[in-house]
Amino acid sequence: MSAPTRVIEFSDSGISITASTTLTINGDVKINGKLQATGTIDADGKITSKDDCISGTISGKTHTHTVPQSPSGTQESMAPTA
């Protein structure tokens, strides 16, 4: 079994951290910029946004569902509530 790989590389284009095992950060993290992930994001708590949350191409702010049998007897759309 080989030793885990741990590399911190500094270059003109940024800083790259490589770890062949889990990288753990204990404490709050603030990112002033865009965050990109190429793998699965697994959260134990809430994920919130002051703007909109997009799932695929579906907006969490404007997505609605049609209710086939509403109490008034007509079709109604149910938009999310704040």
C-alpha positions in Angstrom: 0.0 0.0 0.0 1.5 3.3 -1.0 1.4 6.5 1.1 -1.4 9.0 0.5 -0.7 11.8 -2.0 -0.9 15.3 -0.6 0.1 18.2 -2.9 -0.5 22.0 -2.7 0.6 23.6 -6.0 0.8 27.4 -6.4 0.8 28.8 -9.9 -0.1 32.0 -11.8 -3.6 30.5 -12.5 -4.4 29.7 -8.9 -3.8 27.2 -6.1 -4.5 23.5 -6.5 -4.9 21.1 -3.6 -4.6 17.3 -4.3 -5.4 14.7 -1.7 -5.8 11.0 -2.4 -7.7 10.8 0.9 -10.5 13.0 2.4 -9.7 16.7 2.8 -11.4 17.9 5.9 -11.9 21.6 6.8 -13.1 22.2 10.4 -14.8 25.5 10.8 -16.8 27.9 8.7 -15.8 28.5 5.1 -16.6 31.7 3.1 -16.1 31.7 -0.6 -16.2 35.1 -2.4 -16.6 33.9 -5.9 -18.1 31.0 -7.9 -18.1 27.5 -6.5 -17.9 24.6 -9.0 -18.2 20.9 -8.2 -17.7 18.0 -10.6 -18.8 15.3 -8.1 -21.8 14.7 -5.8 -22.6 17.3 -3.1 -23.8 15.7 0.1 -25.2 18.0 2.8 -26.4 17.2 6.3 -28.0 20.6 6.6 -30.1 23.0 4.6 -28.8 24.5 1.3 -30.2 28.0 0.8 -30.0 30.7 -1.7 -30.9 34.4 -1.7 -31.5 34.1 -5.4 -32.9 31.0 -7.1 -32.1 27.3 -6.9 -32.0 25.5 -10.3 -32.4 21.8 -10.6 -31.5 20.8 -14.2 -33.4 23.5 -16.0 -36.2 23.9 -13.4 -36.3 27.1 -11.3 -37.3 26.7 -7.7 -38.8 30.2 -7.7 -41.0 29.9 -10.8 -41.8 26.2 -11.0 -45.5 25.4 -10.6 -47.6 22.2 -10.4 -51.1 21.9 -11.9 -53.8 20.6 -9.6 -56.2 18.5 -11.6 -59.1 18.7 -9.2 -59.0 21.8 -7.1 -61.8 22.7 -4.6 -63.2 25.3 -7.0 -63.6 22.7 -9.8 -61.1 24.4 -12.1 -57.4 23.7 -12.8 -55.1 25.9 -10.7 -51.3 26.2 -10.5 -49.6 25.9 -7.2 -46.4 28.0 -7.0 -43.9 27.6 -4.2 -44.4 29.8 -1.2 -41.7 31.7 0.6 
